[in-house]
């Protein structure tokens, strides 16, 4: 199997892709072709990511768990091993990618599957992280669905260049935890069967009214206050993007502060977060009270981008909103 055959197995959406730029990823509304993929493998400055969900049927082909180590204090090998073994024990066929080359910089533990509902993937991988007490790691895709005119989360393709480590990502040998060379990696990946992910008890109709982009809002005031907020805050809500990990927590704080400063009530702010799978009304109200007492100003866009770049993806590149 060559690298393009591998990419064909894992790419969920080909009508657009994302190009890495200085401020993050920028959406390219062009068909993802073999020529573009080849350029990303030849040039260090041409790094691409692909969107995780096919909007035609809300399915994905390459779900993964992202283990970041930007802080330098995460035992990536240990966590990757725990996740890999859990998935293997549940009849999956996972692989480990060193997202920054050497596994110490971070890892993706991924699955290759036929088109599988994003909601099923997310529930299954959430079960994995919950049972391992590793809820601080992030699941991709980040959404249960995307609407027809949305894109949702993206991930950088394997074998792309990492500007932070100055290495290309590598597939890791799960026995030695040393990286395969490209040829060995492709042979290994070609021998992995498609994983068959269990069907979730949840139904997509419980999550979204598929004929209406905007979800039902329990508190009607929330819609009014959202119109005052930055487009990224609106997009996170209307596309039901899950705010997990350190970046997700930072964005929750950004959102709560902005809604507080526009005069939203505790009830209205709480309703913004109700669709999060880890929602707790008690904890949410506790943090809202804390933030009110601190009287924080709205967070600068540059600070949000620095702290939440993976969540924002291309949004800042097409947004002319500034504070």
N, C-alpha and C positions, 0 to 999 in steps of 0.2 A: 504493500500500500504506500503510495506517495503522499506527500503532505497535503495535496489538494483533495485527494480522496478522503483523508482524515477530516479536513475542514468541512467537506460536504456532509459528513456524518454528524457534525456538531453544530452547524450554523442553522439557527431557527428562522432567520429572516434575512432576505437578500435584496430587498428593494431599497434599502438604505443601510448605511454603516456610520461609524463615528471615527473621526481622525483626531489623534492626540495633538494638542497644541499647548502653548505655554500656560494658558489659563484653564486647561482641562480639555475635555473632548468636545468636538464640534460636529454636529450632525451633517452628514453628506447625503443629500437626497438623490443619490444615483445608485444604480444597480451595482451590487458587489460582484465584480468580475474576477476571473482568474488573473488577469493582468494586475489588478489592484492588489490582490493577495500576494502575487509574486513580488511586487514592489515593496511590500511590507517585510518580506523575507530578505530582500537584497539591501535595503537602506535602513540605517539606524534611526534616521529622522522621520521615517514614515511608519507610524505605529497606528494600528487600527483595532477597534473593538466592534463587536456585533451586539445587536439588541436581542435580549433573551427570549422574548415572546413573539410568536406569530399571531398578529391580531385577527387573522381570518378565523382561527379556532381556539385562540388562547392556549396554545400548546408550546412546549419547549423541548429541545433535543439534548441540551447539555447543562443540566442543573449542577450547581456546585456550592460548596461551603468555602468561604474566603477566610483565611487565617492571616490577619495583618500583623506585622511586627514593626510598625513605624516607631514605637517607643523603645524597642530593643530589649524589652523585658519579658517577651513571650517565648515559651519553650515550644517553638513551632513543630519540631520533630515529634514531640510527645503528643501534642494535640492532634496533629495529622495522623499519627499512628492510631490513636483512640478512635477517631472518626472512620478511618480506613477499615479498621477491624470491625467496628459496629456495622458498617455497611456490608462488609463481606459476610458477617454472621447473619445478616438479614437477606441473604441470597442476591446481593448486588455485585456488580463488577466494577469497583471504583479504580481510579488512577490518581496519582498525586503529581501535581505540577509545582515546581519551585517557581513562584511567580516572579521572583527577582533573580533567578538563576540558582544559586545555592539556597537550599531549603531554609537556612537560618534567617533569610530576609522575609520570608512569608510563603504561604502555600495555598493552592486551590486543591481541594479534594473533590473530584468531579465524577459524574456518571455520564455515560453515553446511552441514549435511549431513542426509540422511535418517538414520534410526536406524542407527547404526554401532557395532559392538562397541568397547567402551572399550579393550580390549586392542590392537585394531588401531590406534586413534587414538594411544594412548600410545607404541606402538613407532614409528609414523611420525613423531610430533613429537619423540621422543627422537633419532631419526636426524637430524632437522633441527638440533637443538641440538648434537649431537655433531659434525656436519660443520662447523658454524659456530663451534665452541669456545665456546658460550654456555650451558654446562651449569648455570650458576648461576641461570638463570631457571626458573620453575616451569611445569609442565604441568598443565592441568586437562582432564579429571578426574585426580585424584591416585591413583585406584585402577584396577586391571584389572577389578574386579567389586565388587559389594556383595551381601551376603546379603539375604534377603527382609525381615528386620527391621532393616536398617541403612540409613544415608543417605549416608555418604561425604562427599566434598568438595562445596563450593558456591561459586558465584561471584555477585557482584552483577550484576544485569541492566544492560544499557546504558541510558543516560539517567537513571540514579539519581543522587541527590545525594551528594556526597562531603564529609563533615564536616571533613576535614583541609584541603581547598582552598577550601571554600565555593563549589564549582561543581558542576554536573551533568556527568556524563561525556558526551563528545561523540565522534561518528564523525569520523575524520580523513581529509581528502582525501589520497590516496597520492601525488599529484603535487606539491602545494604544501606538504603537511604542516600546513596550516591546517584548523581544524575546519569542517565543514559546519554550517549551521543545521539545525534539526530536519527541516524539509520536504525540504531537499536530501539529508540523510542517509538518510531513508526512501526517497527515489527511487533513490539510489545502491544501497542495500541490496536493494531490490526487483529490481534488474537483475543481481544476483549469482546465478549458477546454484548449485545444490547441488554441493559438492565430493564427489568419489568417492574415498575413502581406500583405499589398497591393503590387501589382507588380509595380516595378519601370519603368519609361519611358525609362531608359537607358538599352541598350543591352550589354551583356558581350562582344560581338564582337567589340564594340566600345572601349573597354578598353584593350583588349589583343588579339594578334594573337594566338589562341589556339594551333596551330601547331608549335609554336616557343617560347621557354622559354623567350628569350630576347625580350623586347618590342622594337618597332621601335624607334630609336634614332634620334631626329631631328638634333642634332649637332653631327656629326661623331667623333669629337675630344673627346666627353665625354667618349666613349667606351675606348679610349686609356688611359685617365686619371683614369678611374675606375680601370683598371688593376693595377695601382700603389697604389690604396687605400686598406685599410684593408677589409678583407672579409665581415665584418658586413655592411660596407658602400655599397659594391657591392650588398649584399643580399637584403638590404632595397630597393634599386632601382629596381633590376630585379624582385622581388616579389611584387612590388608596395605596400609596407607596408605604411600605413598612419601614419604620424608623428603628433599626436595630444597631447594636454595637455602639462604639464611642461616637461615630459621626451622627448616628440617629439620635442619641441623647443630646448632642450639641444642637441639633436642629430643633428638637423639642423645646429647648430653652429659648432659642431664637424666636420661635413661633409664639410661645407663651408671652415673652416680653413684648413683642409687637402687638399682640391682641390686648394685653394689659394697657399699653400706652394709648391705644385707640379707644379705650373705655369699655371693653368687653367685660361682662360679668364672669364670675368663676364658673357658673353653669355653662355659659357659652364657650369658654375656653376648654372646659372639660369635654364638651361634645366634639371638639375638633379631633381629639385623640381616641374617641370611642372605637373606631374601626381597627386600631392597633391590636394585634393578637395578644399582646401582653398587657392590655389595658387594665388598670386598677384605679377605680374612682378615688379611693382613699389616698393612694400615693400621689395621684395627679393633683388633687386639691391641696395636699401638703406642699408640693413644690410650687404651686401657684401662689399660695400664701407667702412662702419664702421669697419668691421673686418680687411680689408686691412690696414687701418690706424693704427690699434692697433698692427700689426705685431706679433700676437700670434703664439706660437709654437704648434705643433700637440699635441692634448690632450692625456694624458696617458691612456692606456687601463684600468687601475684600476679606474681611474676617470670616464671613460665612463660607466663601469660596475656599479659603485656606483650610478650614476645619471640616467642611462637608463636601469636598470636591467629588467624591464618588456618588453621593446622592444627587448632586446637582447635574452631573453629566454635562450635557451641552447647554443647559438652560441659561447660564450666565452669558454665553457667547451670543445669544439671540435676544437678550433682555436689555432694554435701554433704561430700565428703572435704576435710580441711584439715590442713595441717601448720604 
